[in-house]
Amino acid sequence: MSSSNFNRRNFLALAGGAALLVPVARLVASEDKRTSAPATSDGTTKPFVPPGPLGYRPVITPNGVTLPWKLVDGVKVFHLTAEPVTHEFAPGLVAECWGYNGRVHGPTIEAVEGDHVRIYVTNRLAAPTTVHWHGVLLPSGMDGVGGVSQKAIQPGETFKYEFTLKQHGTLMYHSHHDEMTQMQLGMMGLFIIHPKNPKTPPPDRDYAIMLSEWKIEVGARRPDPNEMTDFNVFTMNARSFPGTQALVAKKGDRVRIRIGNLSTMSHHAIHLHGYYFKVVATDGGEIPEAGQWPETTVHMPTGSTRTVEFIAGEPGDWVMHCHMLHHVMTQMGHKFGNLIGIDTQGLNKKFRPLVPGFMTMGDTGMGDMGEMGMATPPNSLPMVGGPGQYDYITMGGMFTILKVRDELPADGSEPGWYQPPPGTLAEPAPEEDLKRDGISFGAATAQAEARARARGGPPPEICAPTPLLATNGSKLTPTVRVKTAMN
C-alpha cells in the first residue's frame, strides 16, 4: 500500500438593472494574496462605543472586523475587494480561499436605516463575480445577480452599487455569480442596518455570527467547491473551535446575538446553554412582542438570519453550538464500520509493523480521539475539540462559549475560565452521600460496568441491589444480569 493511500481517513475505522452598475475603472488583476488575520488567542473584543455621532452602538463580529466607510457629500462610501485569501480556520488548518478585503468571511458592513450608501466592488479574482445584497430592499439593477440584473464584474474591474437603505435588521451579502464555487470558497459577509429611530435602548452586547460549512480533505489546501453533501468543517465567522473567539458579557447585560446562515446545504440548530432567549427578529424584520416566545435553540434555515436576545443573569462558561452533532466535529471521516463494543486488543500488534505507533481507537466512541497525542496529518485538525479547564472538550466545529462574569477585565480581554463557587461544581459522589441516599453502586463500580459493557465483556457482579418500587409502592423484582460475554 502506497503512503499516499494510507491516511487518517482510510484508517479512521481503526485509528479512530445593469445600467446603474457602472465600471468606473479597469485595474490589473492581481494574484497577490492577503492573509486573513487570525483571531486573538485571548478572545479579546473591541471596546464598546456608546451611541453618539454614529447613532448606534457598533456590533462585535467575533474573529472578524467591520468595514470602514467615509462620508462624501452625505453619502456613506464603502469599498469591497474580492480577492484570494489565505485563511486559518483554527490553529493547524489553513486553506486557500476567496474573500473580501483580505478576510474570510468578508468584513461586516454597518449602516443606519435611511442612509444613502455607495459600495464599490473591485474584482481581484481570476474569475468574474458580483455581489448580491441578501435581503436588502433596493432597485432591481442593484440586486447583484450576474446575467439577470447586471453584467458580471470582470477581473480587474470595479463596479459601483448605490442605493438608499429602506429598512433595518440583520442582512447579508455574498457573490451571486458561480455561486457554488464562490460562496463555498468564502465570499460572503454580514450587512447590519441599525434603526434610525430605535424603539428600545441598544443592547449592552451586540454580537454578529455567520454560520457556514466547508469540505476540506485532510491535508488539502483548498476547500472543495464541488461538494454537495459531505461537508466536514463547520464554522462560526469562518472559524472552528478551538479557533472561535468567546462571547463575553457582564452579569445583568442585555445580550443580542445576530446569526446568519449561508451554509451551502445545511440548516443549523444553534443551542445556548444556561439561558433561554427570545427570537426578536428575522431577516424580514422585527417580530412583534406578542409573537415572541422563549427558546433555548434557534433553527437557522440556510439563507436566513435570526436575532435573539436575553439577559445575562447567571455567571459561568456557557457553550453555544449547533445541535446537529456532526456539525460539532471537524474533518470527520465516516465511511467505516462501527467499532463500538468490539474487542480490538489484538489490532495494535497486527498494524504496528505497517504503521509504527499505531493505536486502535473508536471501540468506546470518538471522545478520546483529540487527546490521544497522535500526530495529525499535515494541515488538518483533530476530529473533536480542544483542551478545557477540567477535561478535553469533545466538541469542535460550530461551537463557541459565552462567558458571563460579575466583572470583566478593564482592558476588554477574555476573562479566562469560570471558577464555580464552592458547592456548585459537579464532582464524584462521596461514598457517604451514596449510602445516605440508598445508591448501591460506587463511582468506580459504575465506571467499570460502563467500560465492560462498551467493550462487550460481562458486567461486574452486582451486590445487594436497591429494591425497586412500583408506582403503588409495592416492591419489584430487579432484573437478573447473566454473567456472560455480550454477543
Secondary structure, DSSP 8 states (H G I E B T S, - for coil): --TTT--TTTTHHHH--GGG----EE-------EE-----TT--------SSTTSS---B-TT--B---EEETTEEEEEEEEEEEEEEEETTEEEEEEEETTBSS--BEEEETT-EEEEEEEE-SSS-B--EEET----GGGS--BTTTB--B-TTEEEEEEEE----EEEEEE--SSHHHHHHTT-EEEEEEE-SS-SS---SEEEEEEEEEE---TT-SS--TT-SS---EEEETTB-BTSS--EEEETT-EEEEEEEE--SS--EEEEETT--EEEEEETTEE--GGG--EESEEEE-TTEEEEEEEE--S-EEEEEEESSGGGGSSS----S---TT---TTHHHHHTTTSTT---BBTTBSTTGGGS-----TT---SS-EE-SSSEE---BSEEEEEEESS--TT-----S----TT-S-----HHHHHHTT----HHHHHHHHHHHHHT-------S---EE-TTS-EE-------S---
